[in-house]
């Protein structure tokens, strides 16, 4: 006997005529020519949820470990990113690893390279567990590897013939009983994600669609097929990040102060990753640091910056702002100091040191290698004060698991807050700092970053962020 949900789904499918394949390239140009007064032509049917443009974008609960599904076209820099990704599977729950294609890799590269790298991860996992017991079993990761769309003829399409094991898996995860948001990473094209959304709307009940959409978040590295624009306009409720800041660390990595830094050199990669760091490091496929897709999971690493709570906060995965009032959930690159790449490059020394340390975990005993400090700001991280109040910031309870000496730096992330003028921090290089809330005419926010770096080798950094709302 059919349950109520299955009956609704069956009726929904029977009552609607079948739709043709949607070529999102042609659809995109048609969208651009739509008459504004008439709105956009809908390809979606009556079960499409209504966009809540008057509401702020959803945020993650910072106390919950993120869930994520990776889609990847298998390009060489994807493989480099995947080596690093495996070392950070402590910081998020991996729910799927899906091979896809893109405009650059139109036939994809299958799943073999993914399973090969996981096998190398399996060889170092016993040592990694000394450093963090959350490293998942290799067999569990292998079970999550599957194919998405690798058909070049359907690169830009969604439709009834485009379902894949990967797109169905995305649906299954979005509809499971775990209420946590699911970050869908697009290291290649978004067509497998788009197909999952299309199939949800086509074949599932209104309640199921709404439940799935409420959990979905998409982080796309560039627009590597045309379905990203279809997603933006057909599913405006879904937070969608389009990252072009990745060029700070892609093949050329030009346009910022670290472009010629030794961290990008083949020597750095040999010393810290490819030689003497086990089979996974030896499998790093490129001679130098070039990982344009890594910001998609940098965003989820638990650094203390709280960047997964709100995309405008900024962190290792960059900083983003809503594209325009018509698309409040479509996030584009923000600028720090007028520089669109700075929200990523400003963290690069800390990011690379952290990678070097994780590679050390692959071979070293706990006492022989470095681990990041644990910053603590006493009291609430979100505070409300009035103009003229003294704000005291106390990080005296900060610790380091290796007993290393620590350096402290408090600074204001001006672009993440709303208060436009400089604020003087007292004792900014000590565990206790303070400042006086400036005069404001309306409520303003100030983001204060505590940056703690140990004196281990390599030096590792973690953060805390206090958000102060100043009332007049």
N, C-alpha and C positions, 0 to 999 in steps of 0.2 A: 504494500500500500504506500502511496506517495505521501510524504509529510507535507505540511503546509507550504514550506519554502520551495520544495520541488514542484508542487502543484502550481504555485505562482510563476515559477520559472517556465514551466511547460506552457501555461496559458499565455505568458508573455511572448514566447517564441511563436506560438500558433497564431496569435492575433496580429502579428506584424509581418508584412511582406518581407522577403529576403532583400538585403541591400547588396549592391554591387561592391566590388573592391574599390576602395577609395585611394586614388593616387594623390598623395598629399602635396606633390609638386604642383599639379594642376589646381588643386583645391587652394593652395596658398595664393596663387596669382588671382584666382577668382575672389578670394577674400579681400585682397588689396583693392579690387575694383568694386567692392560692395558699396552701395549707397548708404552713408552713415545714418540717414533718417530712418531707413528701413532695418537697420541692424545687420548682423551677419547671417548668412544662410546657414541654417543648422543641418548638419548631417547626422544628428545624434538621436532623434526620436524623443518620445515623451518621458522616458525614465531618467533623463539627464537631471542631476541635482542643480538647484539654483545657486548661482555664485553669490557669496555673501560679501560683497565689495565694501560694505560699511563696517565690517569687522576687521580687527587686526589679524595678521597672519598667526597661525597656530605656533605654539612653542613646545619644545620637548620638556618633560619633567627632568630636571638635571640630576635627580637621584636614581634614574633608571639607566641601565646600560643600553646603548642604542642597538637596534637591529639593522642589518643591512643586507642587500643583495647587490652583487657586482655583475654588470654586463660589460664585456670586453671584446674588442675586435682582434686581439692577439698581435697587434703591431709590436715591434721590438721594445718600444718604451713602455707598453702595457706589461710586458714580461718583466722588465726592470721594476716597475711599480709593484707587480705581484710578489716579487721576492721580498720587498719591504712590507707589503701588506700582510704577508704571513707572519712576520715578526710582531705585528700589532694586533693580532687576533685576540689578544687579551682584553682589548679596550672596547670591543663591540661583539655582538653575537652575529656570526655569519649565517645567513639563511639561504643563500644561493650563490652560485658562481656560474654565469651563463655566457657561453661563447656566441658572439654576434658578429655583425659586419658594420661597415661604415662607408662613406664615400671614398675613403683612402684605402680600405681593405674590403673591397666589395664582395669577395668570396669568403671572407673570414679566414680563420686558421684552425677551426675545430677545437677539440678539448684536449688533445694529446699533450700539448705543452703545459697545460694547467695541471694535469694529473702527474706529469713528470716532476714539476716543481714541488707539488705536495709530497711526492715520494722523498724528495730530498729534505723537505721540512720534517718528515717522519724520522729521519736519521738524527736530527739535532734536537727533536722535541724532548727526549729525556733530560738533556742538559738545560734546555730552556725552562723546564718545570722547576728547577732549583730557584729560579729567579721570579717566576710567577706561576702559580698553580692553575691559572685560568686558560693556559694554552689548550686549544681543543685537540682531540685525537685526530690524527691524519685520516683515519677511516671515516670519521664523521664529515670531514671536509670533502673527501672524495665522493661521498654519497650525495653531495650538493652540486656536483659538476654536471652540467647538461647543455644541450644545444638550444640556442635561440634561432633567430632569422639569420641565415648566411646565404640567402638567395639574392644575387645581384639584381634579378629581374623584379624583385619585390622590396628593394631597398627602401623606397619612399612610400610604401603602401601599408595600409591596414585593411583587413577584410576577411571574408569567410574562409579563404584558402590559406591564410597566413598564420594559423595557430602552430605553435611549436611546443615541445616539452618545457622550454624556458618560459614562454608566455603563460602557459597554464600554471607553472610553479609560482610565478608572481601572483597570480590570482589566488592560489591556494594559501599562500602566506598572508596575503592581505585579508583573507576571510577566516583565518584561524582564530582561536580563542584568546591569543595573546593580545592585550590591548595596546601594547607599545607601538609607536610609530615605526615605519619601515623606510629606511633611506635606500632608494633605488639609484645606484651609481651607474652612470653611463660613461664608460671610458671610450666607447665607440659611438655608434648611432643609437638613437632612442627607439628604433622601430619595434623591438621586442617588448619594451615597456608600453609603447603606444598600442600594440596589438592586445596586450593584456587588458588595457583600459577599454579598448573597443569591444572585446569579447565580454567583458564584465557588463557593459551597458547593453549589449545585444542579447545576451543569453541569461542574465541573472536578474533577480527581483530588484525592485527599487530599494528595498531595505538593505539587500546585500551590496548593491552598488554604493549606497551612502556609507555603509560600514567600512567598505574597502577604501573608498576615497578619503575617509577621515584619517586613515592610517598612513596614506602614501605621501612621501616626499621624494622629489627627484633632484639629483645633483648631476648636471651634465657638463662634461668638459667639451666646450665648443658645441656648435650645431653641426653634427657629423652625418645627419640626414635630415630630410625636410619634415619628418614626423614631429620634431620638437615644437614646431609652430602649430601643428594640429593639436598637440596636447595642450599647449598654452591656451588656445581659444576654445577647444571643446571641453576641457576639464579645468576651468579657471579656479576651482576650489583647491586644487593640488598645488602646494608650494613647489615651485620649479626654479632651480638655480641654473643660470647659464654663465659659465665661468670662461672668460677670456684671459684672466690673470695668469693662467697656467703657462703662458709664454715666458714668464720669468724663469721657468725651470724646464722648458722643453729643449729641443735639439740645439737651438742657437742661444737660448738663455741670455739674451741681450737686453739693454735698456735699463739697467739698475746698477747700484754700486758694487754688487757682488758678482757681476758678470764675469770678471776675470779672477775671481777669488780661487785659491787652491782647492776649495771644496768641489769645484767643477773639473779638476784635473784628473787625468788618468792615474797619476801617482797616488792621489787621495783614495781613489777607488780601489787600486791594487792593495794599498796598505790597510785600509779599513774594512774592505768587503771581500774582494776577489781572491786574496791570498791569505792562507793561514786562518780562515774563519769557517771552515767546514764546507760541506757539499752545497748547501744552499747559496752561500756567498760566492762560491766558485762558479755557480750557474748564472750569476748576474750577467746578462747578455751584452751589455754595452761597456765601452771602455771608460766612460765618464758618467757623471750624474746627469741624467736626462730623463725625467719622469713627469711628463706633462699631465698624467692622469692621477698622480698621487694626491693632489689637493682634495679629491673627492672623499678620501678616507682620512687625510690629515684633519679634516673638519670634525671627525668623530673621535679623535684621540683625546683621552681625558687629561688635558694639560692644566685644567683649572681655570681656563679663560671663559668658560661657559658659552662658547660660541654656538653650540648646538641648541641653546635656548632661543636664540634670536640671530638670524643671519646678519643683522646689522651690527652686532656686537664686534665681530672680527676675531680672528684666531688663526691657527696654523693653516687652515684651509681657505683663507682669504676673508674678505668682508664684502657684503652685498647690500643693495638697497632696492626697494620695489621699483620696477621699470617705469610705471606711470600710474595715475589714478585709475585708469581703466583696467589695469592688470596688477592689482595689489599683491598677488601671490607669485608674480613673475619677477625674479630677482636677478639684477644685473650687477656688474662690477661697480663697487664703490671706489672712491678716491681718498687716499690719505695724503695730506699736504699737496693736493692737486695732482697726485701721481696714481694712476690706475693700477700699477703693478706693486706699489708699496704695501698694500694690505697683505701681500704674500711674501715679498722679498724681505720685509723687515724682520721676519722670524727665521730666515734661512740658516744662520749659524747654529741656532739652537736645534733646529730640525735635523741638521746633518750630524751634529754631535750625538743626538739621541739615536739616530740610525747606527752610528759607529758603536755606541754602547750596546744596542740590541744585538749587533753582530758579535760583540764580545760575549754576550750571554750564550751564544751558540756553542762556545768552546770552553769558557772559563767557569771555574767554581765561584760560588757566591762571594766568598771573601776576596777573590782576586780581581773582581771587576766592579764597575760603578753602577749605582742605581739612583734614580732621581730623588731629590728632596721632596718633602711634604709640607708645603706652605699652609699656614693656618692664620686666618684673621679672626680675632676674638669678636664675638657678638654676631649680629645679623649682617649678612652680605648686602642686603637691600635695606637702606635707611632713608628716613624722611626727616629733614631738618628745616630750620627757618634761616633766612638771611641773618648773618651775624653770628650764628652758632659756631662754636668750636667743634670740629670733627676730629676725634682722636682715633688713630688706627694702630692696632696692636697686633704684631705678628710674633710675639715672644714664644708662643707654643710651637712654632715651626721646628721641624726636626729633619734629620737626614738618616736613612737606614744604615749607612756605612759609617756614621760618626764624622763625616767630613765637615770642615769649616764652611761657613756659608756667607755669601754676600747678599745684601738686600738692596733693591732699587724700587722705590715707589714712583709711579709716573701716571699722568692723566692721559687717557686715550681720548683726545679731544673730539675726534671725528665720530666716535661711538656715542657720545653724549650730545646734549642740545645746547649747553652753555657755551657761548662763542669766544669768550675772552680767556686769556691765560690766568691760571690760579697758582699761587706760590705754595709749594709743599715744604713744610719744615721737617728737617732731619730725614730727607728722602732716601738716604743711604743707610738708615738704621732700622732695627726691628720695630721701633715705635716712631710713627710719623703723625703729622697733623696738618690741618689747614682750616681757614676760616671761611664759612659759607659766604659767598659774595651777595651783594644786593641784587635782587631780581624783581622784575615786574610781573612775571608769571612763572609757574612751575618750570624748573629747568633740571636736567639730569647731568651728573658728572660721573664718569667711569674712572675709578682709580684702580690701577693695576699694581699688584705686588708681584715683583719678579725676583725669584730666589734662585741663585746659582751656587752649586757646590764647587768645591775645589778638588774634586776627583778627576780622573782621567778616563775619557774626556769629560770636561765640565758639563754638567747637566742642569737644565733649568725647568722649573715648574712655576705656576702662577696662582694667584687668587684675584678675583675681580670684585670690588665693592662698588655698588651702584647707589649713588647718593642723589635723592630727589630733594631739591631746594625749593621750599615754598616762600612766597614773599613775606 
